[in-house]
Amino acid sequence: MEKKLTIRDIAELSGVAKSTVSRYLNGGCVREETGRKIKKVIEAYHYEPNVFARLSAKNSRIIGLIVPGFDSIVTPGLVEVIVAYLKRYDYTPLIMHTGNDLAEEIKSIERLTGMNVDGIMVLASSVTKSHEAAVEKANIPVLFLGQRYCQGTSVINDDYHAGLELGRYLGAKGASHVAGLWVSEQDLAVGRERKRGVQDGLKEFGIEEMEILETSFFYQDAVKTAESLFAREVWPDTVVCATDRIAEGVYKVLYQKKARIPEDVSVTGFGDYETSELLRPPLTTIRLDLENWGEISAEIMLQMVQGKPVSKLQINSFALIERDSVAKRR
């Protein structure tokens, strides 16, 4: 078995002190010529530094990434973009999974702070006073994704205006009896702002009320909620779903009842997952630019780590994707 190269070995091969190699690996200052020597040895021997050993360095070049789970479509795609961007600039992501537990989210911020990471990115389901206290104690850059953090820096989707555009679109199509399958307002972005946008857009066309049936982000919960909706004698002519995954649950129930989309019921969602175009009929939805969101977030995080000024709020773009799941009713 080939012996793994150590910092001592790199120092000897480079003709420099071990402390100089350590300083170079940890982002410290070394002379340009010395840095070239060390880099040449590292590349020649394909040296990979011990990530956890770097956690004791002044600059670990490790970014903590806190996520609620990987059971959604959005989170894995967003994380993939962020990880690729961080690696491009020689930063290592350290991912903490909270299982959609807010208390665990706070603990993860505290744990990562104690591990001496350079910065923390939080894909949050909400922002509470406990979050604010944990960030204040952290004393390192913390960036929130998906939820607006008024006391600090965040990158969010334009949930309100995305909802507003979809609401206006449905109003112009002639929707009259609209039901929304939605997540709790504990999620301020999706649960409150996105829903408020849809409601305001519908009101512009005289639709004063959208009936809300609360569900979760999980497919099976969406199916159960849709079953309760379509067990009624009178159905809505339009169902707006907080996400495309919830819309998939609606599709399943309507298919089982041999109902026609969009002739009997129009259905829309948010997200534009890869599977949304494969549904029959293809789903009308709001596309959120995951690649742009991930790259902007990673870039802002690195700027914060480097002490550069950043905008406190960045808003990711969206687009209405019109397909065949909405009927024109007037």
C-alpha positions, 0 to 999 in steps of 0.5 A, spaced: 500 500 500 502 506 497 504 511 503 500 517 504 504 523 503 504 528 510 506 535 511 513 533 513 514 529 506 512 536 502 516 540 506 522 536 505 521 535 498 520 542 497 526 544 501 522 549 506 520 548 513 514 544 515 510 550 518 511 554 512 507 548 508 502 548 514 501 556 513 500 555 505 495 549 506 491 554 511 491 560 507 496 564 510 502 568 507 508 565 504 513 568 498 510 567 491 516 563 489 515 558 496 508 557 494 510 555 487 515 550 490 509 547 495 504 547 489 508 543 484 510 538 490 502 537 492 500 536 484 505 531 483 504 527 488 496 528 488 496 530 495 489 531 499 489 535 506 486 532 512 479 536 512 478 535 519 485 537 521 484 543 517 478 545 522 484 547 527 487 552 523 485 559 523 482 559 516 480 552 515 477 553 508 471 549 510 464 552 509 458 549 513 452 547 510 445 546 514 440 543 510 433 540 512 433 534 508 434 530 502 427 528 501 425 534 496 427 535 489 430 542 490 435 541 496 439 536 492 439 540 486 441 546 490 446 543 494 449 540 488 450 547 485 453 550 491 458 544 493 461 544 485 462 552 486 465 551 493 470 546 490 472 550 484 475 555 489 478 550 494 473 550 499 470 544 502 463 543 504 461 540 511 454 538 510 449 537 516 442 534 516 437 536 520 431 532 519 426 538 518 427 539 526 428 547 527 431 545 534 437 541 530 438 547 526 440 551 531 444 546 534 448 545 527 449 552 527 452 552 534 456 545 532 459 548 526 461 554 530 465 550 535 468 546 529 471 553 526 469 553 519 470 559 515 462 560 514 455 557 515 450 557 510 443 555 512 437 552 508 432 554 513 425 553 513 424 559 518 428 564 521 426 565 529 429 568 535 433 562 536 436 563 530 438 570 531 441 568 538 445 563 535 448 567 529 450 573 534 454 568 538 457 565 532 461 571 530 463 568 523 459 569 517 452 566 516 448 566 510 441 564 510 438 561 503 430 561 502 428 565 508 429 572 509 434 574 515 432 581 516 438 581 521 443 579 516 444 576 509 440 572 505 438 569 498 431 568 497 426 566 491 421 572 489 416 568 492 411 573 493 411 576 485 412 568 483 405 567 486 402 574 484 404 572 477 401 565 477 395 568 481 394 573 475 395 568 470 389 563 473 385 569 473 385 571 466 384 564 464 377 564 468 378 560 474 372 561 479 373 556 484 380 555 487 383 551 492 390 551 494 394 545 497 399 549 501 404 548 507 404 551 514 405 559 514 411 557 519 415 556 512 415 564 511 417 564 504 413 558 501 407 558 506 406 565 507 409 569 501 408 565 496 401 564 498 399 571 499 402 572 492 397 567 489 391 570 493 393 577 491 393 575 483 386 572 484 383 578 487 385 582 481 380 578 477 375 578 483 376 572 486 376 574 493 377 567 496 382 561 495 380 555 500 386 553 503 387 545 505 394 545 509 398 539 507 406 538 508 412 538 502 411 530 502 408 526 497 404 522 501 401 527 505 399 531 499 395 525 496 391 524 503 390 532 502 387 531 495 383 525 497 379 529 502 378 535 497 376 530 491 371 526 496 367 532 496 361 532 492 363 539 489 370 540 486 374 546 485 375 548 478 382 550 479 387 547 484 394 551 486 399 547 489 405 550 493 410 545 490 410 541 484 411 535 488 404 536 492 401 537 484 404 530 483 399 528 489 393 531 486 395 528 479 395 521 482 388 522 486 385 525 479 387 519 475 384 514 480 378 518 479 378 518 472 378 526 472 380 530 466 386 535 467 385 540 465 377 539 462 375 538 469 380 541 474 386 545 472 392 544 476 399 548 477 405 548 482 411 551 483 418 549 482 418 546 475 422 539 477 425 535 471 418 530 472 413 536 471 414 536 464 413 528 464 406 529 467 400 528 463 398 533 461 405 537 462 404 541 468 404 549 468 408 551 474 413 557 476 420 555 474 425 557 480 433 558 477 436 553 482 443 554 478 443 561 479 440 561 486 446 556 488 452 560 485 449 566 487 449 563 494 456 560 494 459 566 491 456 571 497 458 566 502 465 566 499 465 574 499 463 574 506 468 569 508 473 574 505 471 580 509 468 583 502 462 588 502 455 584 500 448 586 499 444 584 505 438 581 500 439 577 494 433 575 490 433 569 485 429 570 479 423 566 476 419 564 470 412 562 469 412 556 465 405 555 461 404 548 459 397 544 458 394 543 465 390 549 465 384 550 461 381 557 459 374 557 462 372 564 459 
